[in-house]
Amino acid sequence: MKRIVLILSVFMGMMACQQEDGPKISDKYQELFKLSKETEDVITSSDEYKSLKKSLSGFAQYKEYYAAHGKAYQKLYSSMADNEELRMACVEYLMGQTKFLSGLHSNQRKELLCLSLDKQKIKFEDKDSAPLTTRQTGLQLIIRLLSIEKEEAILKALSDYCSTHEFQYGIYNDKAFHDFLVSLSSQNCKK
């Protein structure tokens, strides 16, 4: 009986170690681009988040949903709520979770990175809109993808850029930073 318990505990220990061997997201650069607690609370308490979390599963469904949305955002002077921004923030937040990203193959993460870079460009195209929340979640998703793919040179360049520039309206609203991010990270889409 003791032998069976010992064998089972060794086996369970091996299984636990194997589960932890997946790709890791480095915390080194995460703090620079971390969402505020308030922003996370707004996203995770929304009905949109809860609905997406229940209805989407697997890379194909997330990718299809992500590709179909976020093509335009409300003008700043519009009195209507921008549900598209919330939709995009929720799906980017969900895809940026370690469990989701770790379950993807490297080529799927690369595909997601390229798609998220295209989505990030759209967020800055219209000077009359400012989808701040989804700019934040998009940036976080991109940084997490670069981190899990161990793109240290790109992450360091972004970190160095942040340490040498002042952002009058915050990093999430700085078009020059986002242009720099997209130009550096897009190199991965051409490989």
Secondary structure, DSSP 8 states (H G I E B T S, - for coil): -HHHHHHHHHHHHHHHHHHTTS----STTGGGG---HHHHHHHHTSHHHHHHHHH--HHHHHHHHHHHS-S----TT--S--HHHHHHHHHHHHHTSHHHHHTS-HHHHHHHHHHHHHHHHHHHH-TT---HHHHHHHHHHHHHHHHHTT-HHHHHHHHHHHHH---TT-GGG-HHHHHHHHHHHTHHHH-
